Amino acid sequence: MLVAFARYSRDGSFAVLGANLRFIMGMVAGSAAGAVLIPAPALILLVSAVKLSRHE
C-alpha cells in the first residue's frame, strides 16, 4: 500500500480528489457510520445465541 501511495502521489493522481471533495466526504461519513454500526449485528447474534442456549 505504501508503494502504491507513493506512486500515485508522485504522478499527481490524488489531484482529482480535490475536485470531488463533496463525494469523498460522503464516502468518509458513510464509512465512519458503517464502522460504528458493525457491532450492532454482532450484539444481536450474541443475544440470540445466549437465548437459544437457555431454551429448553
Number of C-alpha atoms within 10 A of each C-alpha: 6 7 8 9 11 10 12 13 12 10 9 9 11 12 11 9 11 10 10 10 11 11 12 13 11 11 12 12 12 12 12 11 11 11 10 10 11 10 11 10 10 11 11 10 12 12 12 12 12 10 11 10 9 8 7 5
